[in-house]
């Protein structure tokens, strides 16, 4: 029997910005992965009267790629040790800011306010806050075979980063992750419960390299499968570190 295992791991330190490849992550009960969607660019008009650690709020309060596809054209990297965010476009460095300081956070807010021409404020704190689309803390998974199947149908190689997963699963047939909904699975030493399929938005049509909407994936999904879903979400039951190549057991 073919092993089911973790092919890739990602976190997205700032909601809506560049995914970052990880060798290992920690799965935390009630949270998901600390450091994933830890920060967000909040519309100032929605900013509550409190400190930077704004609690979870609905995604309409934040700038995201489905509304601002040009965000994907930026190459953003956050270093949690130095707390520095580096922003590049086409290899050219646009900003290096220390997000551990008030000045640095203001620089980030000012940069994105100018880039999108929308009044924005950086909110959040690494390892503390989270701004996932759903209030219940979770992780997201998608199988590589599902992405390969979509690539074949679309006639283009589909970059898995369009779907912004935490875990890319290998060793199962295309769309088989849907069968996990309602079941518990073991990922390395962590136990999780798969709770739902993921309904997709325009974000999956955005090329993560160019920031352009170039493949009508929502229409492809609807025409071929009568839905616009890919991947699943799961909540954490037993905390543990997991790493690439860890076995997944049903």
Buried (B, 14 or more C-beta within 10 A) or exposed (E): EEEBBBBBBBBBBBBBBBBBEBEEBBBBEEBBBBBBBBBBBBBEEEBEEEEBEBEBBEBEBBBBBBBBBBBBBBBBBBEBEEBBBBBBBEEEEBBBBBBBEEEBBEBBBBBBBEBBEBEBBBBBBBBEBBBBBBEEBBBBBBBBBBBBBBBEBBEEEBBBBBBBBBBBBBBBEBBBBBEBBEEBBBBBEBBBBBBBBBEBBBBBBBBBEEBEBEBBBBEBBEEEBEEBBBBBBBBBBEBBEBEBEBEBEE
